[in-house]
Amino acid sequence: MALVTGAPLVPVRLIDTARALARGRIGFPKLRVIVGEPIKVVRAPEDPVAATELTERLRVAVKSLA
């Protein structure tokens, strides 16, 4: 969708999400949300190769957020 619209992708990493789903847990556990810099996307027609490359760029960006 980002390729077709040219919308930027924003990498986001969620940390400690398992706490939120723990059985018997009452209340609101502390989670960390790390937001990275937007990835600029050049508008282009649908192309599986370009989509795969963009997905890899996003994966690397999310992984680098610590």
N, C-alpha and C positions, 0 to 999 in steps of 0.2 A: 504494500500500500504506500509506503514511503517513497518508493521509486516512482510510482505513477503520479503521486501528488507533489513530490519534492519536499515533503515535510521532514524536518530534522528528526533524528532519533536521539533520545536522551537515555544514556545508560544508567541503570539504577540497580544497586545491590542491597538486598535485605539481609540483615544479620540477626541471629537468634530467633528466627521465626518458629523454631520447634517449641520454644517456651509458650508461645501463644496457643499452641494446639495440645499442650500437655493435659492429660486426663486429670480431673480433679482440680485443675487450676482455676482459681477464682480471682477476678480482678483484671488489671491491665498490665501485663508484663512489659518490661522495657525491651524495646527492639531498636536496632540501628538501621537507618535508611541513609545510604550514601548516594548522592546524585552526582553524576559526572558531567563533563562538558558535552553539549550537544554535538552530534555528528552531522555535518552538512551532507545533504543528499541532493544530487543533481537529478532533476526530473527527467525521466526516460520511459520509453514504452516497456511493458512487461518483458523481462528477459531472465530466464532461470539462472544463467551464469552470473549476471549482475546481482540478482537477489542473493545468491550463495555468497558472493564476495562481500556484500553489505552485511549479511548475517555474521560472517566471520569477523568483520571489523567490529560489530557490536559485541560479539562474544569476547573478543580480546579486551575491549574497553571495559566491559563489566568485570572481567577477571582481574583487571588492573586496579580496580577500586578495592581498597583494603581498610 
